[in-house]
């Protein structure tokens, strides 16, 4: 089912192994609460939330859940992210540990502010 083209987040979650679905749904709810005005989309084959541009992506992998908030939030929340494997634009949350809900929400709220600032700067240039 992995290569199946998904049209929306419901399809994506349904295409994942049963044991991953509840956590993926939790990811979705946590992001929705932090970004109630955001729109759900599928981008690069992954669930994403968009508000004045993409805010974050998330996805299930064999041994972790990927969370993709871009590079800046990973720098800003470096200390809070020490328990997790990170790369320039990605965070890996282990499948056998609970999601850090407050941290995810803080990152999403930062991304909203970043996108808003970027949109405002674009508006000033026109």
C-alpha positions in Angstrom: 0.0 0.0 0.0 3.0 2.4 0.4 3.1 3.3 -3.3 -0.6 4.0 -3.4 -1.2 7.7 -4.3 -3.1 9.2 -1.4 -5.4 12.1 -1.9 -5.9 13.3 1.7 -4.7 12.7 5.2 -7.5 10.2 5.9 -6.2 8.1 2.9 -2.6 8.4 4.2 -3.5 7.2 7.7 -5.7 4.4 6.3 -2.7 3.3 4.1 -0.4 2.8 7.1 -0.1 -0.3 9.3 -2.8 -0.6 11.9 -0.4 -0.1 14.8 0.7 3.3 13.4 -2.7 4.8 12.7 -3.6 6.0 16.2 -0.3 7.9 16.6 -0.7 9.5 13.1 -4.2 10.6 14.0 -2.9 12.0 17.3 -0.3 13.9 15.3 -3.0 15.3 13.2 -5.2 16.4 16.1 -2.2 18.0 17.9 -1.3 20.0 14.8 -5.0 21.0 14.2 -5.2 22.3 17.8 -2.1 24.4 17.4 -3.1 25.6 13.9 -6.9 25.7 13.7 -6.9 27.9 10.6 -4.5 25.6 8.7 -5.6 23.5 5.7 -4.7 19.8 5.4 -2.9 18.8 2.3 -0.8 16.0 0.9 2.6 17.2 -0.3 5.5 15.0 -1.4 3.2 12.0 -0.5 3.0 13.1 3.1 0.4 14.7 5.3 1.1 18.4 5.7 -0.6 21.5 7.1 -0.7 24.7 5.2 -1.2 28.3 6.4 0.4 31.0 4.3 2.6 28.3 3.0 3.4 24.8 4.4 3.8 24.7 8.1 4.8 21.2 8.8 4.8 17.7 7.4 4.5 14.4 9.3 4.8 10.7 8.3 5.2 7.2 9.5 8.4 5.2 9.0 9.4 1.7 10.2 11.0 2.7 13.4 10.0 6.3 13.9 7.5 9.1 13.0 9.0 11.9 11.0 8.1 15.5 11.7 9.3 18.1 9.2 9.1 21.7 10.5 12.0 23.1 8.4 15.4 23.9 9.8 14.9 27.1 12.0 12.5 25.5 14.5 15.0 22.7 15.0 17.7 25.3 15.8 15.4 27.2 18.1 14.2 24.1 20.0 17.6 22.4 20.0 17.6 21.8 23.8 14.1 20.4 23.9 14.9 18.2 20.9 18.0 16.6 22.5 16.2 13.3 23.3 15.3 12.9 19.6 17.3 12.3 16.4 17.3 15.4 14.2 18.7 16.5 10.9 18.6 19.9 9.2 14.8 19.9 8.6 13.5 16.7 10.3 12.8 15.3 13.7 12.4 11.6 14.4 10.1 10.5 17.2 10.5 6.8 18.2 7.4 4.6 17.6 7.7 3.2 21.1 7.5 6.5 22.9 4.6 8.9 23.3 4.5 12.0 21.1 5.8 15.2 22.8 2.5 17.0 22.3 3.5 20.4 23.9 6.7 20.5 21.9 5.0 19.7 18.6 2.4 22.4 19.3 5.1 25.0 20.2 6.9 24.2 16.9 3.7 24.5 14.9 2.9 27.9 16.5 6.4 29.1 15.7 5.9 28.0 12.1 2.7 29.9 11.9 4.5 33.0 13.1 7.3 32.5 10.6 4.9 32.0 7.7 3.0 35.1 8.8 6.1 37.2 9.0 7.3 35.9 5.6 3.9 36.8 4.0 4.0 40.3 5.5 7.5 40.9 4.1 6.3 39.7 0.7 3.4 42.1 0.9 5.7 45.0 1.7 7.8 44.3 -1.4 4.9 44.7 -3.8 
